[in-house]
Amino acid sequence: MPTLALTFDDGPDPRGTAPLLDVLGAAGARATFFPIASRAVAHPELIARMVVDGHRIGLHCHEHIRHSRRSIAWGRRDTARALELLASLGVHPTLWRTPWGDTAAWSARVARENRLTIIGWTVDTHDWRGDSAGEMLRATREELRAGAIVLAHDGIGPGSRRTDARETIAYARMVTEYAIEGGLELGMVE
């Protein structure tokens, strides 16, 4: 069955991640999460639930800062700290989504040093703007197809114009219904 990948950054956040996991579970869908490591250790129960529910967990960051604004030394420290914190939760990522998808000349080198594959996206919900779920679905519907990687956020990251993830959760529910109707499997980034 063709796979559409839902991915979520900037969590975990009990207000967004827990209800999102409920939506995914009800649909029998799997997703890929890219948590901020300090938030992951603050909410280990959500990370544990992601694992138990069969979701994939990648690396996002320790500090949510654009790579292009930092040196390789900072990148190595941030990556090592984030991986250390995730390992303390029993999570050993192989995928890495950098903050904002921003990379520097050194990002690929640090990825190789840590046996990580940098992952982007093909569909951007722009959920950080606070658009309604319906607006996000209308804007992305034509891109929701086999092989697509959808970017959304279960947490509230820097620069976000919204105060919660309610519309993202509603969007995820709509996408799961859309996928089922269209014969698409919701899966994880491989």
Number of C-alpha atoms within 10 A of each C-alpha: 8 14 19 24 26 26 25 23 25 24 26 30 21 14 15 20 24 17 17 22 22 14 18 20 13 11 15 14 21 23 22 24 29 26 28 25 28 17 18 23 18 12 15 15 15 20 25 15 14 21 14 9 17 16 20 21 25 28 28 28 25 24 15 16 16 15 20 14 10 13 13 16 11 12 24 18 12 18 23 16 17 23 22 16 20 25 13 12 16 12 18 15 19 16 23 22 23 23 22 15 14 14 17 16 11 16 19 14 15 17 18 11 10 16 13 18 16 19 15 17 16 13 20 14 20 16 24 22 12 18 16 15 21 13 15 20 20 10 14 16 13 9 15 22 19 16 15 17 24 23 19 24 27 30 25 21 18 12 8 15 13 15 12 18 23 19 20 26 24 19 22 21 19 17 20 23 14 15 20 14 9 12 14 20 19 23 21 20 24 9
